[in-house]
């Protein structure tokens, strides 16, 4: 098995070299007594590494010829087996497998440069181009009414997420990122307290109806009749919709595996639209609505929520949208082992 590269993704983004790592894999880690101590997670990590091989096959590489045997006789490559046409479901299954693999490798610090670049070319770049299009206020969709209750896009419908690392990368590329938002301690403190009060269980896989989004806004809505109106909120939490939301004229969800229209992040931004309309404003790129909206999620936003963020930028380009989130593992840790929550900053320092 090829040893892992000494180049790894750092938590702050980018590739870093670790001299002295030595290529030791998870199965070779030694315990305090000097004996080999296999990690409980080494099998899924290695399985994840095998899963991304299918991504490497689709980036334009030529198949390698078999090397000559020791005796000097060359061996002809085997005849390729006939394969039927790949369906959209087959492509989507490969993409989902790649997303899960990249998440596992990154969480265990085993995501190397080759796998990361293969995922970027095969999954991230196509999805990011579509997200960038939906955030463009000059696109025809920004000025025309929605023709469906959901956003129908074959590229985005292939994956439920871009993985934690590449979702954060997408927020930076789309100019949505504000991972150093000064309101983050208050966001975390409120959200984690509510999760504990609601009795949310600490599980490896979060349930969407148990997640929370936290939002703050400061908006200026200008109208001909009433002049300027300021809408201000220092923050409040939003949860998963109890019932299916009504069909909206904007912020269309992406249907991936199930209906995602009730996600907390979308419900928070739909509320902003209702505030703008109740103040006499319009959800239109030319509408004189300005200000700032900050959204914090207790889990990595899915591909549907990322599309919702982009549509918000498309319809209200005068409003700066900031998005930050925690990995579910971090939120889960606070639920499983309650500790002193981040202290909320005082009004004087906020």
C-alpha positions as CSV (number, residue, x, y, z in Angstrom):
1,X,0.0,0.0,0.0
2,X,1.3,3.4,-0.9
3,X,2.2,5.4,2.2
4,X,0.4,8.6,2.8
5,X,2.0,11.8,1.5
6,X,3.7,14.0,4.0
7,X,1.6,16.9,2.7
8,X,-1.7,17.4,4.6
9,X,-4.5,19.8,4.9
10,X,-4.2,22.1,7.9
11,X,-7.2,23.2,9.9
12,X,-6.7,26.7,8.7
13,X,-6.8,25.6,5.0
14,X,-4.0,25.0,2.6
15,X,-1.3,22.3,2.4
16,X,1.4,22.0,4.9
17,X,4.4,19.7,4.9
18,X,5.2,17.7,8.0
19,X,8.9,16.8,8.0
20,X,9.3,14.0,10.5
21,X,5.9,12.4,9.9
22,X,7.7,9.5,8.2
23,X,4.6,8.1,6.4
24,X,3.3,6.2,9.4
25,X,-0.2,5.1,8.9
26,X,-3.0,4.7,11.5
27,X,-2.4,1.0,11.8
28,X,1.3,1.5,12.8
29,X,0.6,3.8,15.7
30,X,2.1,2.5,19.0
31,X,0.6,2.8,22.4
32,X,2.2,3.7,25.7
33,X,3.5,0.2,26.2
34,X,5.3,0.1,22.8
35,X,2.9,-2.3,21.3
36,X,0.9,-1.8,18.1
37,X,-2.4,-0.2,18.9
38,X,-4.8,-0.2,16.0
39,X,-7.1,2.7,16.1
40,X,-10.8,2.0,16.2
41,X,-11.3,4.1,13.1
42,X,-8.5,2.8,10.9
43,X,-10.8,0.6,8.8
44,X,-13.2,3.3,7.7
45,X,-10.3,5.6,7.0
46,X,-8.6,3.1,4.7
47,X,-12.0,2.2,3.1
48,X,-12.5,5.9,2.5
49,X,-9.1,6.2,0.8
50,X,-10.1,3.3,-1.4
51,X,-13.4,5.0,-2.2
52,X,-11.8,8.0,-3.8
53,X,-10.0,5.9,-6.4
54,X,-13.1,6.1,-8.6
55,X,-12.7,9.9,-8.6
56,X,-9.2,9.6,-9.9
57,X,-10.3,7.6,-12.8
58,X,-12.4,10.4,-14.1
59,X,-9.9,13.2,-14.3
60,X,-8.4,12.4,-17.7
61,X,-5.6,10.0,-16.7
62,X,-4.4,7.4,-19.1
63,X,-4.3,3.8,-17.9
64,X,-0.9,2.5,-16.9
65,X,0.6,-0.3,-18.9
66,X,1.7,-3.4,-17.1
67,X,5.4,-3.3,-16.2
68,X,7.7,-5.9,-17.7
69,X,8.3,-9.1,-15.7
70,X,11.6,-9.9,-14.2
71,X,12.4,-12.2,-17.0
72,X,12.2,-9.4,-19.6
73,X,9.0,-10.6,-21.3
74,X,6.4,-7.9,-21.7
75,X,2.9,-8.8,-20.8
76,X,0.0,-7.4,-22.9
77,X,-2.6,-5.5,-20.9
78,X,-5.9,-7.3,-20.5
79,X,-8.7,-6.4,-22.8
80,X,-11.1,-3.8,-21.2
81,X,-14.4,-5.2,-20.2
82,X,-17.4,-3.9,-21.9
83,X,-19.3,-1.4,-19.7
84,X,-22.7,-0.1,-20.3
85,X,-23.5,3.7,-20.3
86,X,-23.3,5.2,-16.8
87,X,-26.5,6.6,-15.5
88,X,-26.9,9.8,-13.5
89,X,-27.6,7.7,-10.5
90,X,-24.2,5.9,-10.9
91,X,-22.4,9.3,-11.1
92,X,-24.3,10.5,-8.0
93,X,-23.4,7.4,-6.1
94,X,-19.7,7.9,-6.9
95,X,-19.8,11.6,-5.9
96,X,-21.6,10.8,-2.5
97,X,-19.0,8.1,-1.8
98,X,-16.2,10.6,-2.5
99,X,-17.8,13.2,-0.2
100,X,-18.0,10.7,2.7
101,X,-14.4,9.6,2.0
102,X,-13.0,13.1,2.0
103,X,-14.8,13.9,5.2
104,X,-13.4,10.8,6.9
105,X,-9.9,11.4,5.7
106,X,-10.0,15.1,6.7
107,X,-11.4,14.4,10.1
108,X,-8.5,11.9,10.8
109,X,-5.8,14.1,9.2
110,X,-5.3,11.7,6.3
111,X,-6.4,13.8,3.4
112,X,-3.4,14.1,1.1
113,X,-2.8,16.5,-1.8
114,X,-3.5,13.9,-4.6
115,X,-6.9,12.9,-3.2
116,X,-7.8,16.5,-2.4
117,X,-7.0,17.8,-5.9
118,X,-8.9,14.8,-7.5
119,X,-12.0,15.7,-5.4
120,X,-11.7,19.4,-6.3
121,X,-11.6,18.7,-10.0
122,X,-14.3,16.0,-10.0
123,X,-16.8,17.3,-7.4
124,X,-16.0,20.7,-6.0
125,X,-15.3,22.7,-9.2
126,X,-18.5,21.7,-11.0
127,X,-20.6,22.4,-8.0
128,X,-18.9,25.7,-7.2
129,X,-19.5,27.0,-10.7
130,X,-23.2,26.3,-10.4
131,X,-23.3,28.0,-6.9
132,X,-21.4,31.0,-8.3
133,X,-24.0,31.3,-11.1
134,X,-26.9,31.3,-8.6
135,X,-25.2,34.1,-6.6
136,X,-24.9,36.3,-9.7
137,X,-27.4,39.2,-9.5
138,X,-27.2,39.7,-13.3
139,X,-28.4,36.2,-14.1
140,X,-31.9,35.9,-15.7
141,X,-33.2,33.9,-12.7
142,X,-32.7,36.9,-10.4
143,X,-35.4,38.9,-12.2
144,X,-37.9,36.2,-13.1
145,X,-40.4,34.3,-10.9
146,X,-39.6,30.8,-9.8
147,X,-41.1,28.1,-12.0
148,X,-40.9,25.3,-9.4
149,X,-40.9,24.9,-5.7
150,X,-37.3,23.6,-5.8
151,X,-34.1,24.3,-7.6
152,X,-33.6,21.8,-10.3
153,X,-29.9,21.4,-11.0
154,X,-28.4,18.1,-12.0
155,X,-24.9,19.0,-10.8
156,X,-26.0,20.1,-7.3
157,X,-28.4,17.2,-7.0
158,X,-25.5,14.7,-7.1
159,X,-24.2,15.3,-3.6
160,X,-25.8,16.1,-0.3
161,X,-22.7,18.1,0.8
162,X,-19.3,19.3,-0.3
163,X,-17.7,17.9,2.8
164,X,-16.8,20.0,5.8
165,X,-13.4,21.3,4.4
166,X,-14.7,22.1,0.9
167,X,-17.9,23.7,2.3
168,X,-15.7,26.2,4.2
169,X,-13.6,26.6,1.0
170,X,-16.8,27.4,-0.9
171,X,-17.9,30.1,1.6
172,X,-14.5,31.7,1.1
173,X,-14.7,31.5,-2.7
174,X,-18.2,32.8,-2.7
175,X,-17.2,35.6,-0.4
176,X,-19.6,34.4,2.3
177,X,-17.1,33.3,4.9
178,X,-16.8,35.0,8.3
179,X,-15.4,32.3,10.4
180,X,-13.9,34.9,12.7
181,X,-17.2,36.7,13.3
182,X,-17.1,38.6,16.6
183,X,-20.6,37.3,17.3
184,X,-19.5,33.6,17.2
185,X,-19.2,33.1,21.0
186,X,-22.7,34.4,21.4
187,X,-24.0,32.2,18.6
188,X,-22.3,29.1,20.0
189,X,-23.4,29.8,23.5
190,X,-27.1,30.3,22.7
191,X,-27.3,27.4,20.2
192,X,-25.5,24.8,22.4
193,X,-27.6,25.8,25.4
194,X,-30.8,25.3,23.4
195,X,-29.6,21.9,22.1
196,X,-28.9,20.8,25.7
197,X,-32.2,22.0,26.9
198,X,-34.0,20.3,24.1
199,X,-32.4,17.0,25.1
200,X,-30.7,16.5,21.7
201,X,-28.6,13.3,21.9
202,X,-24.9,13.3,21.1
203,X,-24.8,11.0,18.0
204,X,-22.3,10.6,15.2
205,X,-24.8,11.5,12.5
206,X,-26.9,14.5,13.3
207,X,-30.6,14.7,12.5
208,X,-31.7,17.7,10.5
209,X,-34.8,18.4,12.6
210,X,-32.6,18.7,15.7
211,X,-30.2,21.3,14.3
212,X,-30.2,25.0,15.0
213,X,-29.3,28.1,13.0
214,X,-28.6,31.4,14.7
215,X,-29.1,34.7,12.8
216,X,-28.5,38.4,13.4
217,X,-29.2,41.2,11.0
218,X,-29.0,45.0,10.5
219,X,-30.9,46.1,7.4
220,X,-32.0,49.4,5.8
221,X,-35.1,49.2,3.7
222,X,-35.8,52.3,1.6
223,X,-39.3,52.9,0.1
224,X,-40.8,55.9,-1.7
225,X,-43.8,56.0,0.7
226,X,-42.3,55.6,4.1
227,X,-38.6,56.5,3.5
228,X,-35.9,54.5,5.3
229,X,-36.7,51.9,7.8
230,X,-34.1,50.1,9.9
231,X,-34.5,46.4,10.9
232,X,-32.2,45.3,13.6
233,X,-31.8,42.1,15.6
234,X,-28.8,41.1,17.7
235,X,-29.6,37.5,17.2
236,X,-32.1,34.7,17.6
237,X,-32.1,31.0,17.0
238,X,-34.1,29.2,14.2
239,X,-35.0,25.6,14.1
240,X,-36.3,23.0,11.6
241,X,-39.8,23.8,10.4
242,X,-42.5,21.8,12.1
243,X,-44.5,21.5,8.9
244,X,-43.6,21.7,5.3
245,X,-43.1,25.4,4.5
246,X,-45.2,27.2,2.0
247,X,-43.8,27.5,-1.5
248,X,-41.7,30.6,-1.6
249,X,-40.9,32.9,-4.5
250,X,-37.2,32.8,-3.7
251,X,-34.6,30.7,-1.9
252,X,-35.5,27.4,-3.6
253,X,-34.2,24.3,-2.0
254,X,-32.3,21.5,-3.7
255,X,-33.9,18.1,-3.4
256,X,-31.1,15.5,-2.6
257,X,-32.3,12.2,-1.2
258,X,-35.1,14.0,0.6
259,X,-36.9,17.3,1.0
260,X,-34.6,20.0,2.5
261,X,-36.9,22.9,2.3
262,X,-37.4,22.9,6.2
263,X,-33.8,23.3,7.1
264,X,-33.1,25.8,9.8
265,X,-30.7,27.9,7.7
266,X,-33.4,28.4,5.0
267,X,-36.1,29.2,7.5
268,X,-33.9,32.0,9.0
269,X,-33.3,33.6,5.6
270,X,-36.9,33.2,4.6
271,X,-37.8,35.3,7.7
272,X,-35.5,38.1,6.4
273,X,-37.5,38.1,3.2
274,X,-40.8,38.4,5.1
275,X,-39.3,41.4,7.1
276,X,-38.2,43.1,3.9
277,X,-41.7,42.7,2.3
278,X,-43.5,43.8,5.4
279,X,-41.5,47.0,5.4
280,X,-42.5,47.8,1.8
281,X,-39.3,46.4,0.2
282,X,-39.0,44.0,-2.7
283,X,-36.9,40.9,-3.1
284,X,-35.3,42.1,-6.3
285,X,-31.6,42.9,-7.3
286,X,-32.6,46.5,-7.9
287,X,-34.4,46.9,-4.6
288,X,-32.7,49.5,-2.3
289,X,-32.2,47.1,0.6
290,X,-28.8,47.4,2.3
291,X,-27.2,46.0,5.4
292,X,-25.7,42.8,6.9
293,X,-27.0,39.4,7.8
294,X,-24.9,36.8,9.8
295,X,-25.9,33.1,9.9
296,X,-24.3,30.5,12.2
297,X,-25.0,26.8,11.8
298,X,-24.3,24.1,14.4
299,X,-23.5,21.7,11.6
300,X,-21.9,21.9,8.1
301,X,-24.5,23.4,5.7
302,X,-25.7,20.9,3.1
303,X,-25.6,21.6,-0.6
304,X,-29.2,22.9,-0.5
305,X,-28.4,25.5,2.2
306,X,-25.4,26.6,0.2
307,X,-27.7,27.1,-2.8
308,X,-30.0,29.1,-0.6
309,X,-27.2,31.3,0.6
310,X,-26.2,32.0,-3.1
311,X,-29.8,32.8,-4.1
312,X,-30.0,35.3,-1.2
313,X,-27.0,37.1,-2.6
314,X,-28.5,37.0,-6.0
315,X,-31.8,38.7,-5.0
316,X,-30.4,41.1,-2.4
317,X,-26.9,42.1,-3.6
318,X,-26.9,45.1,-1.4
319,X,-27.1,43.0,1.7
320,X,-23.8,41.4,2.8
321,X,-24.4,37.8,3.9
322,X,-21.9,36.1,6.3
323,X,-21.9,32.4,7.0
324,X,-20.1,30.5,9.7
325,X,-20.5,27.0,11.1
326,X,-19.1,24.4,13.4
327,X,-18.4,20.8,12.5
328,X,-20.9,18.5,14.1
329,X,-18.1,16.8,16.0
330,X,-17.4,20.0,17.8
331,X,-21.1,20.7,18.6
332,X,-21.5,17.1,19.5
333,X,-18.6,17.3,22.0
334,X,-20.3,20.1,23.9
335,X,-23.6,18.2,24.1
336,X,-21.9,14.9,25.2
337,X,-19.5,16.5,27.7
338,X,-21.0,19.8,28.9
339,X,-18.3,22.3,29.6
340,X,-18.1,26.0,30.3
341,X,-19.7,27.5,27.2
342,X,-18.0,30.4,25.4
343,X,-18.6,33.6,27.2
344,X,-20.8,36.2,25.5
345,X,-19.0,39.5,24.9
346,X,-20.3,42.6,26.8
347,X,-22.0,45.3,25.0
348,X,-19.0,47.6,25.5
349,X,-16.7,45.3,23.5
350,X,-19.2,44.0,21.0
